[in-house]
Amino acid sequence: MNTLLALTIIFYLPAFIVVLRDILWSTYIWQIKEYKFFRLWDATIHGELQQKRSRIFLFASFGLFLALALFIFQTNLTILLVTIPLVFLLYTYEAVTIISHIKGKKIIKPRKSIRNFLIVLGSVIIITLPLIYLRQNFINLNVPASNIESSLANLNLDEIAVSETSGLKIFPLTTFSLLFLSITIIISQLLAPSIVSLMVTLTVPLSFLNRLRIISKAKMKLKKHSKLEVIAITGSYGKTTTKEILYQILSRKYKVAKTPKNYNTDIGISKTIISDLKQNTKIFIAEMGAYRMGEIKAATKILRPDIAIVTGVNEQHVSLFGSIEKTFKAKYELIDSLGKEGVAILNGDNEYAIRMAEKSTHKEILYFTNLSKGEVATNVSIKEKKSDFPDASRTTLVAKNIKSAKDGITFQLLQNNNVYKVTVNLYEPHNISNLLAAIAASLEVGMELEEIIKILPKMNLKEEEYEVRSTKAGYQDWVGPVKLKKGGYLQKNLGMKKAETGQQA
């Protein structure tokens, strides 16, 4: 290997590490956004792509790029002698930081999959093409190394300066190589998200075929579970909380499967069915998210719910839907998917959930943490609507006198004109609303209220997986494992922080 080639590799290696980090990060973002452009765009405008791309570093890179561009036109040797070493030092410093993160297992990377492998591989090939071009056209390996070493050792400023002949600028090989590499490095780093986006687009056909295969496999497996009870949960908030509480209750008596983490779309639900649905599974709990119209409908075509829970609708996802009314319609797709005997469990504290109750033709159970609203829910029109059902008196659950205690939260539960004293192993009062949804679903499955109440103090929701966070807009909810691990975006852009109590649940 001759000295110029070695110099090229040494100069390029730190930058390659930095760009590879950005490729992995961008691939990860596409992955958690399920490779959907509209979700990626929403993440971009909220600054999510900047988490691992420091603004200071980006500004420094862009400034050096402008300096190098200026050199091409001005050919001022001082600019070259200052800028190229700065490029090397900047990317070397960043590369060392990345290596330290790798050692500390802090590096973020996408999960292993064929599509992610192809995206990363294709992106790496694209960013290395300029290096291959430089090697093929300008660095001659047949030149004896001793000749190049001698020329580099005896190099003086005149030999790296750009000359001009007949109006044409002549760049010495060493100058051209380092200048070309510096510009290429910065452009590759700045365009890494765009390069990854290109590869995501190119892998769409492969993803489409794989998606069809997974969904088809899930449907085939479901045909063998005709008696499976399906509970689906949606809402702008509280989905994960409700799912986990419901799982804790039902799993004490039944064999239950649930969607993990953020697997809340048709493909995520299908994967869970394939991996977690066993022969003796009696109940399947599915969290169903929606980022545009039709997504919940698509999920319910795979897994049709017997019980649908809507935790509430608010403005949290308006940037994706365009309006609160569109958000309402998207969430209502879950209620629409219910069969004739299906049951809708709705948050009576939420005006949009109340609208769903008014619109629905199914049996509904409303739950409240506000007693006055619970009393309103038992008015004549609601009773008339429920008269077709034999258990019409069980259309509301109300929690009142909610208090924090050492062993969790205590409150009074009103059901069937009876009052029950309840203690639950939760530490945030706002989660009582989600608890009521879980209790209502458990009752519909066939559990008795007395046995549910006995389970509640024994619940053990993993503290390392869920934390209570609050937003600038005042929303509070549990944040799941993925968001906790990558919490910089939430803290920076949504103002999320631990609830004032500092408790975890």
C-alpha positions in Angstrom: 0.0 0.0 0.0 1.5 3.4 -1.0 1.6 6.3 1.4 -1.0 8.4 -0.3 -3.6 5.6 -0.2 -2.8 5.1 3.5 -3.2 8.8 4.1 -6.5 8.7 2.4 -7.8 5.8 4.5 -6.6 7.3 7.8 -8.2 10.6 6.8 -11.5 8.9 5.8 -11.9 6.4 8.7 -13.1 8.7 11.5 -15.6 10.3 9.1 -16.9 6.9 8.1 -17.6 6.0 11.7 -19.6 9.2 12.1 -21.6 8.8 8.9 -22.2 5.1 9.8 -23.6 6.3 13.2 -26.0 8.7 11.4 -27.0 5.9 9.0 -27.9 3.6 11.9 -29.7 6.3 13.7 -31.8 7.3 10.6 -32.6 3.6 9.9 -33.7 3.3 13.5 -36.0 6.3 13.1 -37.5 4.9 10.0 -38.0 1.5 11.7 -39.9 2.9 14.8 -42.0 5.0 12.4 -42.7 1.8 10.5 -41.0 3.1 7.3 -43.9 5.5 6.7 -43.1 8.8 5.2 -45.9 10.8 6.9 -44.8 9.6 10.4 -41.1 10.3 9.5 -42.1 13.8 8.3 -43.8 14.5 11.6 -40.7 13.3 13.5 -38.5 15.5 11.3 -40.5 18.7 11.9 -40.4 18.0 15.6 -36.6 17.6 15.5 -36.4 13.9 16.3 -33.7 13.3 13.6 -31.4 15.7 15.4 -31.1 13.8 18.6 -27.8 12.1 17.5 -26.8 14.8 15.1 -25.6 17.7 17.4 -26.5 21.1 16.0 -23.1 22.4 16.9 -21.4 19.6 15.0 -23.7 20.1 12.0 -23.0 23.9 12.0 -19.3 23.2 12.3 -19.4 20.8 9.4 -21.4 23.1 7.2 -19.0 26.0 8.1 -16.0 23.9 7.0 -17.8 22.9 3.8 -18.3 26.6 3.0 -14.6 27.2 3.7 -13.6 24.4 1.3 -15.9 25.7 -1.4 -14.3 29.1 -1.0 -10.9 27.6 -1.5 -11.9 26.1 -4.8 -12.7 29.6 -6.1 -10.1 31.6 -4.2 -7.3 28.9 -4.1 -6.0 30.6 -1.0 -3.4 28.2 0.5 -4.1 29.4 4.1 -7.7 28.3 3.8 -6.6 24.8 2.8 -3.9 24.5 5.5 -6.4 25.5 8.2 -9.6 23.8 7.0 -8.4 20.3 6.1 -6.8 19.6 9.5 -9.9 21.0 11.2 -12.1 18.6 9.2 -9.9 15.7 10.3 -9.9 16.8 14.0 -13.6 17.5 14.1 -14.6 14.0 12.7 -11.9 12.3 14.8 -13.3 13.8 18.0 -16.8 12.8 17.1 -15.6 9.3 16.2 -13.8 8.9 19.5 -17.1 9.9 21.3 -19.0 7.3 19.3 -16.5 4.6 20.2 -16.9 5.5 23.8 -20.7 5.2 23.4 -20.3 1.8 21.8 -18.1 0.6 24.8 -20.8 1.9 27.1 -23.5 0.2 25.1 -25.2 3.6 24.5 -25.2 3.5 20.7 -28.6 3.3 19.1 -29.1 1.0 16.2 -32.0 -0.6 14.4 -33.2 -4.1 15.1 -31.8 -7.0 13.0 -33.9 -7.6 9.9 -33.3 -8.2 6.2 -34.7 -4.8 5.3 -32.6 -2.9 7.8 -29.5 -4.8 6.7 -30.2 -3.9 3.0 -30.9 -0.2 4.0 -27.6 0.1 5.9 -25.6 -1.9 3.4 -26.9 0.2 0.5 -26.3 3.5 2.3 -22.7 2.4 3.2 -22.0 1.5 -0.5 -23.3 4.9 -1.6 -21.1 6.9 0.8 -18.0 4.9 -0.1 -18.5 5.4 -3.9 -16.5 8.7 -3.9 -13.6 6.9 -2.1 -13.7 4.1 -4.8 -13.8 6.8 -7.5 -10.8 8.5 -6.0 -8.9 5.2 -5.8 -9.7 4.1 -9.3 -9.0 7.4 -11.1 -6.3 9.2 -9.1 -4.4 7.0 -6.7 -2.2 4.7 -8.8 -1.1 1.6 -6.8 1.5 0.7 -9.4 3.6 3.7 -8.5 6.4 2.5 -6.2 5.7 3.4 -2.6 9.2 4.7 -2.1 8.7 7.4 -4.8 5.5 8.7 -3.2 7.0 8.5 0.3 9.9 10.5 -0.9 7.7 13.1 -2.6 5.5 13.5 0.5 8.5 13.7 2.8 10.0 16.5 0.7 6.7 18.2 0.1 6.8 22.0 0.2 4.1 24.6 0.1 4.7 25.3 -3.6 4.0 21.7 -4.5 0.6 21.7 -2.8 -0.4 25.1 -4.0 -2.9 25.3 -6.9 -1.5 26.7 -10.1 -3.2 28.1 -13.1 -2.4 27.5 -16.8 -4.2 29.0 -19.7 -7.1 29.9 -17.3 -7.3 26.4 -15.9 -6.6 25.6 -12.3 -4.2 22.7 -11.7 -4.6 20.9 -8.4 -1.7 18.7 -7.2 -2.7 15.1 -6.5 -2.3 15.4 -2.7 -4.2 18.6 -2.5 -7.0 17.3 -4.8 -7.3 14.0 -2.8 -7.6 15.7 0.6 -9.9 18.4 -0.7 -12.1 15.8 -2.5 -12.3 13.7 0.6 -13.1 16.6 2.9 -15.9 17.8 0.7 -17.2 14.2 0.2 -17.1 13.5 4.0 -19.1 16.5 4.9 -21.7 16.0 2.1 -22.1 12.3 3.1 -22.6 13.2 6.7 -25.2 16.0 5.9 -27.0 13.8 3.5 -27.0 10.6 5.5 -30.8 10.8 6.4 -31.6 11.4 2.7 -29.4 8.5 1.6 -31.2 6.2 4.1 -34.6 7.5 2.9 -33.6 6.6 -0.7 -32.8 3.0 0.5 -36.0 2.8 2.4 -37.9 3.7 -0.9 -35.9 1.1 -2.9 -36.8 -1.7 -0.3 -40.5 -1.0 -0.4 -41.3 -3.9 -2.8 -39.5 -6.3 -0.5 -41.3 -5.0 2.6 -44.7 -5.2 0.9 -44.2 -8.9 0.0 -42.9 -9.6 3.5 -45.9 -7.7 5.1 -48.4 -9.8 3.1 -46.6 -13.0 4.2 -46.7 -12.1 7.9 -50.3 -11.0 7.9 -51.4 -14.1 5.9 -49.6 -16.3 8.4 -51.2 -14.6 11.3 -54.7 -15.0 9.8 -54.1 -18.7 9.2 -53.1 -19.1 12.9 -56.2 -17.2 14.1 -58.4 -19.7 12.3 -57.4 -22.3 14.8 -58.5 -20.1 17.7 -62.2 -19.5 16.9 -63.0 -19.1 20.6 -60.3 -16.6 21.4 -61.6 -13.5 23.3 -60.1 -10.4 21.8 -59.8 -7.1 23.7 -58.6 -4.1 21.7 -57.5 -0.8 23.2 -57.0 2.6 21.4 -56.9 6.2 22.4 -54.7 9.3 22.3 -53.3 8.4 25.7 -53.4 5.6 28.2 -53.3 2.6 25.8 -50.2 1.0 27.3 -51.2 1.7 30.8 -54.6 0.1 30.3 -53.2 -2.8 28.5 -50.7 -3.6 31.3 -53.2 -3.3 34.1 -55.7 -5.4 32.2 -53.1 -8.1 31.6 -52.1 -8.1 35.3 -55.8 -8.7 36.2 -56.8 -11.3 33.6 -53.5 -13.3 33.7 -54.3 -14.3 37.3 -57.2 -16.4 36.0 -56.7 -16.9 32.3 -54.0 -17.7 29.8 -53.5 -14.3 28.2 -51.4 -12.9 25.3 -50.7 -9.2 24.7 -49.0 -7.1 22.2 -45.6 -6.0 23.5 -44.0 -2.6 23.7 -45.1 -0.5 20.7 -46.4 -3.3 18.5 -49.8 -1.6 17.9 -50.2 -1.7 14.1 -51.5 -4.5 11.8 -48.0 -5.8 11.2 -47.0 -5.6 14.8 -50.1 -7.3 15.9 -49.6 -10.0 13.3 -46.1 -10.7 14.5 -47.4 -11.0 18.1 -50.1 -13.5 17.0 -47.4 -15.6 15.2 -45.0 -15.6 18.1 -47.1 -15.4 21.3 -50.5 -16.9 20.6 -50.5 -20.5 22.0 -53.0 -23.3 21.8 -54.3 -22.7 25.3 -54.5 -18.9 25.0 -58.0 -17.7 26.0 -57.7 -13.9 25.7 -55.7 -11.7 23.4 -55.1 -8.0 24.4 -54.1 -5.8 21.5 -53.1 -2.2 21.7 -54.1 -0.5 18.4 -52.4 2.8 17.5 -53.5 5.0 14.6 -51.4 7.6 12.7 -53.9 8.1 9.9 -57.4 7.1 8.8 -57.8 3.4 8.1 -54.9 2.0 10.2 -57.1 0.7 13.0 -59.6 -0.6 10.5 -56.7 -2.6 8.8 -55.7 -4.0 12.2 -59.2 -5.1 13.1 -59.5 -7.0 9.8 -56.8 -9.2 11.1 -57.9 -9.3 14.7 -61.6 -8.5 15.2 -62.3 -7.4 18.8 -65.0 -8.6 21.0 -64.4 -5.8 23.4 -63.2 -2.3 22.4 -61.7 0.2 24.8 -61.3 3.8 24.0 -59.2 5.6 26.7 -59.9 9.1 25.2 -59.2 11.4 22.4 -57.2 14.7 22.5 -55.0 16.9 20.4 -51.8 14.8 21.0 -51.7 13.4 17.4 -53.4 16.3 15.6 -50.1 16.9 13.7 -50.5 13.5 12.1 -54.2 13.5 11.4 -54.7 17.2 10.6 -57.6 17.9 13.0 -59.2 16.5 16.1 -62.3 15.4 14.1 -60.1 13.2 12.0 -58.5 11.8 15.1 -61.9 11.0 16.4 -63.0 9.2 13.2 -59.7 7.2 13.2 -60.2 6.0 16.8 -63.9 5.3 16.2 -62.9 2.7 13.6 -62.3 0.4 16.5 -65.9 0.7 17.7 -67.1 0.3 14.1 -65.3 -3.0 13.9 -67.3 -4.6 16.7 -69.7 -7.5 16.0 -73.3 -7.5 17.0 -72.5 -8.8 20.4 -69.4 -6.6 20.8 -69.0 -4.2 23.8 -67.5 -0.7 23.8 -65.8 0.5 27.0 -65.5 4.3 26.9 -64.0 7.0 29.1 -66.9 9.0 30.4 -64.5 11.8 31.4 -63.6 12.5 27.8 -66.0 14.4 25.6 -65.0 12.6 22.4 -65.5 9.2 24.1 -69.0 10.3 25.1 -69.7 11.3 21.5 -68.7 7.7 20.6 -71.2 6.4 23.1 -73.9 8.5 21.5 -73.0 7.4 18.0 -72.5 3.7 18.7 -75.2 1.0 18.3 -73.3 -1.4 20.5 -73.5 -2.1 24.2 -71.3 0.5 26.0 -69.9 0.6 29.4 -68.9 4.1 30.5 -66.4 4.7 33.3 -65.8 8.0 35.2 -63.5 9.5 37.8 -65.8 12.5 38.0 -68.9 11.6 40.0 -71.1 14.4 38.5 -70.4 13.1 35.0 -71.2 9.6 36.2 -74.6 10.8 37.4 -75.3 12.5 34.1 -74.5 9.2 32.3 -77.5 7.5 34.0 -80.0 9.9 32.4 -83.1 8.7 30.7 -81.7 8.7 27.1 -78.8 6.5 28.1 -81.1 4.1 30.0 -83.4 3.9 27.0 -80.5 3.1 24.7 -79.4 0.3 27.1 -82.9 -1.2 27.5 -82.1 -3.9 24.8 -79.5 -5.4 27.1 -80.4 -7.5 30.2 -77.5 -6.1 32.3 -78.4 -2.5 31.5 -77.7 -1.4 35.1 -74.0 -2.2 34.5 -73.4 0.6 32.1 -71.3 2.7 34.4 -68.3 2.5 36.7 -67.5 5.5 38.9 -64.4 6.1 41.1 -64.7 8.7 43.8 -62.8 9.9 46.8 -59.5 9.0 45.1 -56.6 9.3 47.6 -52.9 8.5 47.6 -51.6 6.2 50.4 -48.4 4.4 51.3 -49.5 1.2 49.7 -50.8 2.8 46.5 -54.1 4.5 45.9 -57.5 4.0 47.6 -60.9 5.0 46.2 -64.6 4.1 46.3 -65.9 2.2 43.3 -69.6 2.6 42.4 -71.2 -0.2 40.4 -74.7 -1.5 40.3 -75.7 1.0 43.0 -73.1 -0.7 45.3 -70.0 0.9 46.8 -66.7 -0.9 47.1 -63.6 0.2 48.8 -60.6 -0.4 46.5 -56.8 -0.3 47.1 -54.6 -0.6 44.1 -50.8 -0.8 43.7 -50.6 2.3 41.6 -49.0 5.7 42.5 -50.5 8.2 40.1 -54.2 9.1 40.6 -54.7 9.8 36.8 -54.2 6.1 36.2 -57.4 5.3 38.0 -59.2 6.1 34.8 -57.2 3.4 33.0 -57.8 1.0 35.9 -61.6 1.5 35.5 -61.3 0.5 31.8 -59.4 -2.6 32.8 -62.0 -3.5 35.5 -64.8 -3.0 33.0 -63.2 -5.3 30.5 -62.4 -8.0 33.1 -66.1 -7.9 34.2 -67.2 -8.4 30.6 -64.8 -11.4 30.2 -66.5 -13.1 33.1 -64.6 -12.2 36.3 -66.4 -11.1 39.5 -65.8 -7.7 40.9 -64.8 -9.1 44.3 -62.0 -11.2 42.8 -60.8 -8.3 40.7 -60.6 -6.1 43.8 -58.5 -8.7 45.6 -56.0 -8.8 42.7 -55.4 -5.0 42.5 -53.1 -4.6 45.6 -51.0 -7.4 44.3 -50.3 -6.0 40.8 -46.6 -5.7 39.9 -46.2 -3.3 37.0 -42.5 -3.3 36.1 -40.9 0.0 37.2 -38.0 -0.3 34.8 -40.4 -0.4 31.9 -42.9 2.3 32.5 -42.6 5.8 34.0 -45.2 8.5 34.4 -44.4 11.5 32.2 -46.1 14.8 31.8 -46.1 17.1 28.8 -46.1 20.9 28.4 -49.7 20.6 27.3 -50.6 18.9 30.6 -51.1 15.4 29.4 -49.8 12.6 31.7 -49.3 9.0 30.8 -47.0 6.1 31.2 -44.1 6.1 28.8 -43.2 2.6 27.5 -39.7 1.0 27.2 -38.8 2.3 23.8 -39.7 5.9 24.6 -37.9 5.8 27.9 -34.7 4.4 26.3 -34.8 7.1 23.6 -36.3 9.8 25.8 -34.2 12.7 24.5 -36.7 13.5 21.8 -39.6 13.5 24.2 -37.9 15.7 26.8 -36.6 18.1 24.2 -39.6 18.5 22.0 -42.7 17.5 24.0 -41.4 18.8 27.4 -41.9 15.4 28.9 -40.6 14.9 32.4 -41.2 12.7 35.4 -44.3 13.5 37.3 -43.8 15.8 40.3 -44.0 12.9 42.7 -41.0 11.3 41.1 -42.8 7.9 41.4 -42.6 5.2 38.9 -45.5 2.8 38.2 
